[in-house]
Amino acid sequence: MFVKNAPLLFLLIFLSFQSSSAQKEVNPVRMIDEIKTHTEGLAVWWTGHNGWLIKYNDILIGTDLALESEDRAVPSPISAKELAEELDISFITHEHGDHFERETSKILAQKGNCVFVMPSNCKEIAIQEVGIPEQRINVATPRVPFNIGDVKIEPVRAIHGNSKFAVYYDANLEDCGYLITIGGKRFLQMGDTVLLEDHLFLEKVDVLFFSPTEHNTHIDPSLILINELEPTYILPQHRDTFKVTDQNRYWTTGYPNEVKFRLSKPMQERYHILEIGDKIDIEDVTEVREN
């Protein structure tokens, strides 16, 4: 019996070995390992929603990191604990929990040494509720630029939208987006905002993080924004991260494909719809535009 079925048995063992080997080969590299081994040049990772990690050489900054939220439909590819010892600056645009996620910031404050950049309306929450030491908080005021080391920060006005394309009843004029210059490149993190003339006045935006949702710039305003700024990298955010319900659809659902479809071919070539956990290398801007 054993001899008769030996070829089949060996085949099954071989296929099992091949399957196991294939699984090992396709296992993705952990984001934290990618970040640690990236020591030269400029790269960006998407952690979901408005969460981006930007690393230039040995400087790592993050925006609106909501890594520990229980309301996520897609787990974060990196934990706050993993990130804490690597992160240098954590940017917060406004106090809503999907942007200023309390647990993430608490872990970053306790386990690491990063400084926090936030609007003044977030400062009291940060100190009393999250436990961030006041000396580690840099208050950002719209239209008032400042520097942290080699990182230039230009806070941009943000006016929060709501469902039905309306401006949010409790919109706060202290909320911020950020135009961040690092490694010679300019990154615009808009935060939660409808389209403003402030955005259209900006010059030389290399990397645009924008939110094509009903309560932000949706489709038509996003097209106006992109065609006016002509960024080299166009990266839609505020999508595909949190659980979608009929009540929250206006902010959990984005329309990145609808925006891309209506752009010119040259702008479509600059447009990148990333999956959560994806990395994109930011190349020399002049070379990318010429190509």
C-alpha positions, 0 to 999 in steps of 0.5 A: 500500500505504501509503495503503491501510493508513494508517488502521490504522497511525495507529490502532496509533500512537494506541493505543500512545501511549495505552497509554504515557500510561496506564502513566506515569499509574499509576506509583506515587509512590516512598515516599521522595518521599512521605516527603520531601513529607509535612511536616505532620500524621501519617502511617504507611507499611508497609515490610512485616513489622513495618517501619513508618515514622511521620512527624509534621511533620519527625520520622520514626521507624521500627520493626523495619526489614528493608529489605535482607533477601535472604529477602524475597519482596516487595522493600522499597518503600524502601531503607536508603540512601534512608531513612538521611538522613531517619530520626530514630529506629530502634526494634528490638524484639529480635535476630532478623534479621527484626526487627533486620536487620543490613544495614539497621541498618548502612546507617542507621548509616553513611549517616545520623544516626538514634539506635537504641532497642533492648533490652539484649540487642541492644546488643553485636550492634549495636556489634560486629557492625553497627558502630553507635556506642555513643553512638547507642544508647538501651537500652530496659528493659520498663516503664521509660519515657523520652523522645527529644526530643518522642517519648515511649517506653514499652517494653512487656514482650514474651515471644516465642512459637513454633510450636504456640502455645507460648512460645519456649524461648529467650524473653528477658525483655529483649525489648521492644514499644514504646508510642510517643507522637508528635504527641499519638497513641499507637502500640503496636508489640508486637514478637514476643510472645504476649498479656500482661496488660501489653498489656491494662493499656495505656490509650488506644492510638490505633494498634495494630500487631499480629501475627496469626501462630501464634507471636504473638497469632494469632486469638483472643488478637488479638480479646481484645487489640483488643476490650480496647484499642479502638484507632482504627487497627488494622493487622495486620503480620508477614505477606505479606513473607518467603518461606513454607516449611513450616518457617517458616509459623508466623511468615511467615503471618498471619491478618488476614482471620480476625481482621477477620471476627470483629470487631464492625462498628465495630471492622472500620471501624477495621481496615486491611489494608495492602499493602506500600508503602501509606500511611495518614494518621492523622486526629484521633482524636476525629473518627475515633471519632465518625464 
